[in-house]
Amino acid sequence: MAEEGIPTKLAYTGAKSTIKHIVSTNFARGVEWGKLLKAEQKRVKNQVKGTFQNGGELDSHWIADKISNSMSQARYHDKMKIHAHLRDLNVYMNL
């Protein structure tokens, strides 16, 4: 934290990796942030904030956005893995 009590860029960088870890360990793949109950969203945001000393200073909207992005990236990577397997199967179907 900066002397003014404002989170530094480093705090936000650390929060990104923490968010990714929390999302991967707390939610099933394919879950969307907007479809979670508000109470669940609040619990996860508080979990992220609780990870850092003075974490309450981290912006809740920023945290929610990063959680949503992390979930979207996980869904995208899963889709790409599935598409790669489907392409491989198409090769065998044409034999």
Backbone as numpy.savetxt, mean C-alpha at the origin, in Angstrom:
# Nx Ny Nz CAx CAy CAz Cx Cy Cz
11.79 13.88 12.03 10.95 15.06 12.03 11.84 16.30 12.03
11.41 17.29 11.31 12.15 18.54 11.30 11.94 19.26 12.63
12.78 20.25 12.88 12.67 20.99 14.14 11.31 21.67 14.28
10.69 22.01 13.16 9.39 22.69 13.20 8.26 21.72 13.48
8.56 20.43 13.60 7.53 19.44 13.84 6.89 18.92 12.57
7.42 19.34 11.43 6.89 18.90 10.14 7.68 17.67 9.70
6.99 16.63 9.25 7.73 15.43 8.81 8.70 15.76 7.68
9.87 15.21 7.75 10.87 15.43 6.71 10.59 14.50 5.53
11.27 14.78 4.44 11.14 13.94 3.24 11.54 12.50 3.57
12.55 12.34 4.43 13.00 11.02 4.83 11.91 10.26 5.58
11.14 10.99 6.40 10.04 10.34 7.14 9.01 9.79 6.16
8.69 10.55 5.13 7.73 10.08 4.13 8.28 8.91 3.32
9.58 8.95 3.03 10.20 7.83 2.31 10.13 6.56 3.15
10.43 6.66 4.43 10.33 5.51 5.32 8.89 5.02 5.45
7.96 5.95 5.45 6.55 5.59 5.58 6.08 4.78 4.37
6.60 5.09 3.19 6.19 4.35 1.99 6.50 2.87 2.12
7.71 2.54 2.56 8.07 1.13 2.68 7.29 0.47 3.82
7.02 1.22 4.89 6.22 0.69 5.99 4.81 0.40 5.53
4.25 1.31 4.75 2.90 1.13 4.22 2.83 -0.12 3.36
3.81 -0.29 2.49 3.83 -1.47 1.62 3.84 -2.74 2.45
4.64 -2.76 3.52 4.72 -3.93 4.39 3.38 -4.16 5.11
2.81 -3.11 5.65 1.53 -3.23 6.37 0.42 -3.73 5.45
0.37 -3.19 4.25 -0.65 -3.62 3.28 -0.48 -5.09 2.94
0.77 -5.51 2.68 1.00 -6.90 2.27 0.73 -7.89 3.40
0.88 -7.46 4.65 0.67 -8.39 5.76 -0.75 -8.34 6.34
-1.52 -7.31 6.02 -2.84 -7.16 6.61 -4.00 -7.41 5.65
-3.74 -7.39 4.36 -4.84 -7.48 3.41 -4.58 -8.57 2.38
-5.66 -9.22 1.98 -5.56 -10.20 0.91 -5.29 -9.47 -0.40
-4.64 -10.16 -1.31 -4.38 -9.56 -2.63 -5.70 -9.24 -3.30
-5.76 -8.14 -4.01 -6.95 -7.77 -4.75 -7.89 -6.85 -4.01
-7.61 -6.58 -2.74 -8.48 -5.70 -1.95 -8.28 -4.26 -2.44
-9.38 -3.51 -2.46 -9.31 -2.10 -2.84 -9.55 -1.22 -1.62
-8.77 -0.16 -1.50 -8.84 0.73 -0.35 -10.25 1.33 -0.21
-10.85 1.75 -1.29 -12.16 2.39 -1.25 -13.27 1.47 -0.80
-13.05 0.17 -0.86 -14.09 -0.79 -0.48 -13.98 -1.24 0.97
-12.94 -0.79 1.67 -12.78 -1.13 3.09 -13.71 -0.27 3.93
-14.15 -0.80 5.05 -14.95 -0.02 5.99 -14.12 1.14 6.51
-14.77 2.25 6.81 -14.07 3.44 7.33 -13.28 3.11 8.60
-13.86 2.26 9.45 -13.17 1.88 10.69 -11.88 1.13 10.37
-11.91 0.28 9.35 -10.70 -0.46 8.95 -9.66 0.49 8.36
-10.12 1.45 7.55 -9.21 2.44 6.99 -8.53 3.23 8.12
-9.31 3.63 9.10 -8.76 4.39 10.24 -7.75 3.55 11.01
-8.06 2.27 11.22 -7.16 1.38 11.95 -5.81 1.28 11.24
-5.84 1.13 9.93 -4.59 0.98 9.17 -3.81 2.29 9.17
-4.48 3.42 9.00 -3.79 4.71 9.05 -3.12 4.91 10.41
-3.83 4.54 11.47 -3.25 4.66 12.81 -2.08 3.70 13.00
-2.16 2.53 12.38 -1.05 1.58 12.46 0.19 2.16 11.79
0.00 2.82 10.65 1.14 3.46 9.96 1.71 4.56 10.83
0.84 5.41 11.36 1.30 6.52 12.20 2.00 6.02 13.46
1.49 4.95 14.03 2.06 4.41 15.26 3.45 3.82 15.07
3.82 3.56 13.84 5.12 2.99 13.54 6.23 4.02 13.75
5.87 5.29 13.64 6.87 6.36 13.70 6.71 7.20 14.96
7.82 7.62 15.51 7.78 8.55 16.62 7.20 9.85 16.07
6.24 10.42 16.77 5.53 11.61 16.28 4.85 11.35 14.94
4.45 10.12 14.72 3.83 9.76 13.45 2.49 10.41 13.21
1.88 10.93 14.27 0.61 11.63 14.11 0.72 12.84 13.22
1.96 13.29 13.01 2.18 14.46 12.15 2.10 14.11 10.67
2.18 12.82 10.35 2.07 12.43 8.94 0.65 12.71 8.47
0.53 13.23 7.27 -0.77 13.61 6.72 -1.63 12.38 6.43
-2.82 12.34 6.99 -3.72 11.18 6.82 -4.11 10.97 5.36
-4.31 12.06 4.63 -4.68 11.92 3.22 -3.52 11.33 2.41
-2.31 11.75 2.75 -1.13 11.21 2.07 -1.02 9.72 2.35
-1.22 9.33 3.63 -1.14 7.92 4.00 -2.18 7.12 3.25
-3.43 7.60 3.21 -4.50 6.90 2.51 -4.18 6.74 1.04
-3.62 7.79 0.44 -3.26 7.73 -0.98 -2.17 6.69 -1.23
-1.18 6.64 -0.35 -0.09 5.68 -0.52 -0.56 4.25 -0.28
-1.48 4.06 0.67 -2.03 2.72 0.89 -2.80 2.27 -0.35
-3.62 3.16 -0.87 -4.39 2.85 -2.08 -3.46 2.51 -3.24
-2.40 3.31 -3.41 -1.43 3.05 -4.48 -0.75 1.69 -4.30
-0.39 1.37 -3.08 0.27 0.10 -2.80 -0.65 -1.07 -3.15
-1.92 -0.94 -2.79 -2.89 -1.99 -3.12 -3.06 -2.12 -4.63
-3.12 -0.99 -5.32 -3.27 -1.00 -6.78 -2.07 -1.65 -7.45
-0.87 -1.33 -6.97 0.33 -1.92 -7.55 0.35 -3.42 -7.36
-0.07 -3.89 -6.18 -0.10 -5.32 -5.93 -1.07 -6.01 -6.89
-2.25 -5.39 -7.10 -3.23 -5.96 -8.05 -2.67 -5.97 -9.46
-1.98 -4.89 -9.86 -1.40 -4.81 -11.20 -0.35 -5.90 -11.41
0.54 -6.08 -10.43 1.58 -7.10 -10.56 0.98 -8.51 -10.61
-0.08 -8.73 -9.84 -0.75 -10.03 -9.90 -1.34 -10.27 -11.29
-1.96 -9.23 -11.87 -2.54 -9.36 -13.22 -1.45 -9.68 -14.24
-0.31 -9.01 -14.12 0.77 -9.25 -15.07 1.29 -10.68 -14.96
1.37 -11.21 -13.75 1.81 -12.59 -13.56 0.81 -13.55 -14.20
-0.46 -13.28 -14.01 -1.50 -14.14 -14.58 -1.46 -14.07 -16.10
-1.33 -12.87 -16.66 -1.27 -12.72 -18.11 -0.07 -13.45 -18.70
1.05 -13.44 -18.00 2.24 -14.15 -18.49 1.96 -15.64 -18.57
1.29 -16.19 -17.56 0.95 -17.62 -17.59 -0.06 -17.93 -18.69
-1.01 -17.03 -18.90 -2.00 -17.25 -19.96 -1.34 -17.21 -21.34
-0.39 -16.32 -21.53 0.33 -16.28 -22.81 1.07 -17.59 -23.03
1.70 -18.11 -21.98 2.40 -19.39 -22.09 1.44 -20.50 -22.46
0.26 -20.50 -21.88 -0.73 -21.53 -22.20 -1.21 -21.43 -23.64
-1.33 -20.21 -24.15 -1.75 -20.03 -25.54 -0.75 -20.65 -26.51
0.52 -20.59 -26.18 1.55 -21.20 -27.03 1.32 -22.69 -27.12
1.02 -23.33 -25.99 0.79 -24.78 -25.97 -0.51 -25.15 -26.67
-1.51 -24.29 -26.61 -2.79 -24.59 -27.26 -2.65 -24.64 -28.77
-1.68 -23.87 -29.32 -1.51 -23.81 -30.76 -0.67 -24.96 -31.30
-0.16 -25.84 -30.45 0.65 -26.97 -30.93 -0.20 -28.06 -31.51
